[in-house]
C-alpha cells in the first residue's frame, strides 16, 4: 500500500489532517531532557523516568515500526473565544472539554482506520496512540507536515489553525514520508503577550521548538494536573478558569478563520457554565455529569477548588454564601481555597 492510499482512507474515516513520518527521534526530542531538568513539568511525574525516556523515539513503543501515521481531528465549534466573553457569573472550561472525551473518539477512529487499511493489505503490526501514550505527538505531527509548533507550543496548521486533536498509528508498513511544515509564527507574539501568567518561555536554540511551556505557571496545569493547593500568589491569574485555558489559542491569528466541526461528539455541552451551578454539585452529580468528559480528570475536590478560586476572582459578593458552605466542606483543600475566595472578594473594590 502506498502513502496516498493511506491518506485517502484516513480522510474517508473522518480525519481532517494526515501525514506520515519516521519513527526515529525528532528535533524536539533533543530538547525534552532540558525541559525536564528545568522543572517545567511540575508535579507531572509520569513525564519523566522510564516513560519519559520512551518519548525520545516512537519506535521504542513498537520494535517493528517503520512509519508513523500522524492524524488530526478538528474540534472547534460555534462558541465565543475568551476575549469575547464578559465574565460575571460564568466559568471558563477549555474548549477541548466541551464535548465527549476525545481520547475515546480519536481512538475509535484510529482503530477504524487500521481496519480499513488491513482490508487492503492484510494484518500488519501496529500500535494506536492517543495523548496518554509516551510519545511527543506534536513533534511527530510537525515532522509529518501537519503543522508547526507555534510560540504557544501548540501545533498550528496554516489552513485550519490549532483546534485539533492528534492521534498516531505506529506501523510496520513502509510508507513514503512527508516533509516537515515550515515555521510560520514570524514576529507575532500575541500568545506570549496575552498569557496572564507568563507561562511561555523563549528558547535559545536553532533546532526544535522556539518556545517552551513552563507548566508550573500555566493555568491548565494548575486547574487540571496539580492535585494540591494552587500557590496563593498565582490564584488571581486564574481569572474565571475552572478547567484548562485557551487564551494562547484564542488570540492566535491562525485561528481567526478556523473551521468548525459538526461532529456530534464535540458539540458543546459544558461551555460557559454558571459558577453557582458548579459550586452546588455533589460528588455523585459531578461524577455523573462529567463521566465521559475530560473534566473528570480534575476530580471532584480539585474541581471545587478551582470553582472557589474563580468565584473569588469574580469579585461577586453574591457568591459569599456559597463560598461559606464550601469553607465548611470536610476536605481541607476545598476549605482553604473557599476561605481565600471570601477574602479575595472582600478585598476587591
WOFENVEN-V229605 format. One record per residue. SS is DSSP state (@ for helix, = for strand, . for the rest). NEAR is the number of other C-alpha atoms within 10 Angstrom. D_FIRST is the distance of its C-alpha to the first C-alpha in Angstrom with 1 decimal. Layout:
# WOFENVEN-V229605
SS,NEAR,D_FIRST + SS,NEAR,D_FIRST
This chain:
# WOFENVEN-V229605
.,12,0.0 + .,10,3.8 + @,17,6.8 + @,12,8.5 + @,11,6.7 + @,20,7.4 + @,19,10.7 + @,12,11.5 + @,18,11.1 + @,25,13.3 + @,14,15.8 + @,12,16.0 + @,16,16.8 + .,17,19.6 + .,22,18.8 + .,17,20.7 + =,22,19.0 + =,24,15.7 + =,28,14.9 + =,28,13.2 + =,23,15.5 + .,23,16.6 + .,22,18.2 + .,16,21.3 + .,16,24.6 + .,20,25.2 + @,15,28.4 + @,19,29.6 + @,20,29.4 + @,13,32.2 + @,17,34.5 + @,20,33.8 + @,15,36.5 + @,11,39.0 + @,15,38.4 + @,15,39.2 + @,10,42.2 + .,11,43.5 + .,14,43.6 + .,19,41.6 + .,19,39.9 + .,17,43.3 + .,15,43.5 + .,14,39.7 + @,11,39.8 + @,12,36.4 + @,18,35.1 + .,17,36.8 + @,9,37.2 + @,10,34.4 + @,14,32.1 + @,17,32.9 + @,16,32.0 + @,18,28.5 + .,22,27.8 + .,23,27.8 + .,19,24.3 + @,26,21.6 + @,23,20.3 + @,16,23.8 + @,18,22.6 + .,16,19.8 + .,14,20.4 + .,15,16.9 + .,22,15.4 + .,19,13.5 + =,23,12.4 + =,29,14.3 + =,25,13.3 + =,25,16.7 + =,26,17.7 + =,23,21.1 + =,21,23.2 + =,23,26.4 + .,25,29.6 + .,25,32.4 + .,20,34.9 + .,11,38.0 + .,13,40.5 + .,12,42.6 + .,15,41.9 + @,22,44.5 + @,11,46.6 + @,9,47.1 + .,11,48.7 + .,8,52.4 + .,14,52.4 + .,14,55.7 + .,19,54.9 + =,22,51.1 + .,26,48.6 + =,26,45.3 + =,23,42.2 + .,22,39.0 + @,25,36.8 + @,24,33.8 + @,24,36.1 + .,22,37.4 + .,23,35.1 + .,22,33.3 + .,19,32.0 + @,22,28.7 + @,18,27.5 + @,14,27.4 + @,15,25.8 + @,24,23.0 + @,19,22.3 + @,12,22.2 + @,17,19.6 + @,24,17.4 + @,15,17.6 + @,16,16.8 + @,22,13.6 + @,21,12.6 + @,14,13.7 + @,17,11.7 + @,18,8.4 + @,13,9.9 + @,10,11.0 + @,10,7.7 + @,11,6.7 + .,9,10.3 + .,11,12.3 + .,12,11.5 + .,12,14.2 + =,20,14.7 + =,17,17.8 + =,18,18.6 + =,21,21.3 + .,20,23.8 + .,17,26.8 + .,8,28.6 + .,16,26.2 + .,22,27.5 + .,25,25.2 + .,20,26.1 + @,21,23.9 + @,22,25.5 + @,23,25.2 + @,30,21.4 + @,30,21.1 + @,26,23.2 + @,25,21.1 + .,24,18.0 + .,21,20.1 + .,28,21.0 + .,28,24.6 + =,26,27.4 + =,27,29.7 + .,22,32.9 + .,29,36.5 + .,25,36.5 + .,19,33.7 + .,19,31.5 + =,23,28.1 + =,29,28.8 + =,24,26.6 + .,17,28.3 + .,12,27.6 + .,20,28.0 + =,22,30.1 + .,25,30.0 + .,25,30.3 + =,20,26.8 + =,22,25.8 + =,25,23.0 + =,25,20.6 + =,27,17.9 + =,22,15.1 + =,26,15.1 + =,23,12.1 + .,18,11.7 + .,18,8.1 + .,14,8.5 + .,19,7.8 + .,14,10.3 + .,17,13.4 + .,17,15.7 + .,14,19.4 + .,19,22.0 + .,18,24.1 + .,13,27.7 + .,16,30.7 + .,16,32.5 + .,18,35.4 + .,8,37.8 + .,7,41.4 + .,12,41.1 + .,14,42.6 + @,18,43.0 + @,21,41.2 + @,21,43.3 + @,13,46.5 + @,16,45.8 + .,20,45.1 + .,17,48.4 + .,17,48.1 + .,15,46.9 + .,19,43.8 + =,21,41.7 + =,16,42.5 + =,13,41.8 + .,14,40.3 + .,9,41.6 + .,10,38.4 + .,8,36.3 + .,12,32.8 + .,16,31.3 + .,21,32.9 + .,19,36.1 + =,19,37.7 + =,19,37.7 + =,19,38.7 + .,19,41.8 + @,20,41.3 + @,20,44.9 + @,20,45.9 + .,22,43.2 + @,28,44.2 + @,20,40.9 + @,21,41.7 + @,28,45.2 + @,24,44.5 + @,21,41.5 + @,20,41.2 + .,18,44.9 + .,17,46.6 + .,12,50.2 + .,16,52.5 + .,20,51.3 + .,11,53.4 + @,11,56.4 + @,7,56.4 + @,13,52.8 + @,21,53.4 + @,18,54.6 + @,19,51.3 + @,24,49.4 + .,18,51.1 + .,27,49.9 + =,26,46.7 + =,31,46.4 + =,28,42.6 + .,23,40.6 + .,25,41.0 + .,19,39.2 + @,20,41.7 + @,21,39.6 + @,24,36.9 + @,22,39.5 + .,20,41.0 + .,22,37.9 + @,14,37.9 + @,18,34.2 + @,19,34.7 + .,12,37.3 + .,10,34.9 + .,19,32.4 + .,16,30.7 + .,15,31.6 + .,16,29.7 + .,13,30.8 + .,14,29.0 + @,9,31.9 + @,16,31.1 + @,21,32.0 + .,20,35.0 + .,19,38.1 + .,12,40.5 + .,19,41.7 + .,19,42.3 + .,22,45.8 + .,14,47.7 + =,13,51.4 + @,21,52.6 + @,18,55.4 + @,11,53.0 + @,18,50.9 + @,20,54.0 + .,14,55.2 + .,14,52.2 + .,12,53.0 + @,13,50.5 + @,9,49.6 + @,13,49.1 + @,18,46.9 + @,16,44.7 + @,11,44.5 + @,14,43.9 + .,18,41.1 + .,14,39.6 + .,16,36.1 + .,19,36.5 + @,19,35.8 + @,27,39.6 + @,20,40.2 + @,15,39.3 + @,21,42.6 + @,16,44.5 + @,19,47.7 + @,17,50.1 + @,25,47.9 + @,23,47.4 + @,26,51.1 + @,28,51.8 + @,29,49.6 + @,29,51.4 + @,32,54.7 + @,30,53.9 + @,27,52.6 + @,32,55.9 + @,30,57.9 + @,22,56.2 + @,23,56.9 + .,21,60.6 + .,15,61.1 + @,14,64.3 + @,12,63.4 + @,20,60.9 + @,20,63.7 + @,11,64.6 + @,16,61.0 + @,27,60.7 + @,15,63.9 + @,13,62.4 + @,23,59.3 + @,22,61.8 + .,14,63.2 + .,15,59.8 + .,9,60.0 + .,12,57.0 + @,13,58.4 + @,18,55.3 + @,26,55.7 + @,21,59.5 + @,17,59.4 + @,26,57.0 + @,30,58.9 + @,19,62.2 + @,19,60.7 + @,29,59.6 + @,25,63.1 + @,14,64.5 + @,18,61.9 + @,19,62.9 + @,14,66.6 + @,10,66.0 + .,12,64.3 + .,5,67.0
